[in-house]
Amino acid sequence: MMLRDIAHSRAGDKGDISNISLIAYDEAHYPLLGQHVTAEMVRWHFAGIVRGPVQRYEMPTIGALNFVLHGA
């Protein structure tokens, strides 16, 4: 399964902090996002771009995860 098949995203930045939101198309897929899309995986995916920590915020009521990438 490809991530893009079950979720869409939005992104933005301010200075050296980037923000990526991942939103499930169907609330039934939210647990999959929570299980597989970790802060560590996001940091690994953006290795070489992100120099600082990655924080993950869970928003289950809207089926979304928000990632804040420091030092991007």
N, C-alpha and C positions, 0 to 999 in steps of 0.2 A: 504494500500500500504506500502510495506517495503522500507526503504531508499535504501537498496542495489539493489532494482529492478530498480531504476532510476539514480543511481550515483555510482561512485567508488571513492576511496580515496587513498591518499598517505600521509605518515607521516614521521617525523624525529625529531631529537632533538639535541640541543647543550647546554650542562650544564643543567640548570633547566628551559629551555625554549623549549617547544614542538611546532611543527608546523603540522597542519593537513589541507590538501587540500581536498575539496569535489568537484568532477567534474561530471556534468550531462552527461549521455550517449547521450541524445537528448536535443538540445538547447530549445525545447519546455517545458522541465521540469525545466529549470533554475528558472523561477518565483516561482515554488513550493519550491525549495530549499531556495530561498531568504525569502520567507514568513514564513517557518516553522523551518528552522535551524538557530536559533539566537545564538548570543554569550552567552546569558543567558542559553539557553538550553544545549549548549556544556559544560558550566561550571557546570550545574546541573548534566549532565551525568557523568562527571569526578569528582564529589564531593569526597573528601577524597584523591584525587590524586593531584588536582590543588589547590594551596593555594593563587595564585594571580589572577589578572584580565585576562579575555579572550577578545582578540580583533578580530573583523571580518573584513576582507577585501573582497570587491566584485570585481569580474573580469567578467563582463557580456560578453565581447567580446569572451571569451573562455568558458563561461558557468560554471564558477567555483567560489567557495568561499574558502577563506584561513583563518584559525583560528590560532592565536598565543596565546599559553597558557603559562602564566608566573607562575613561582613557581611550576612547575610540577615535 
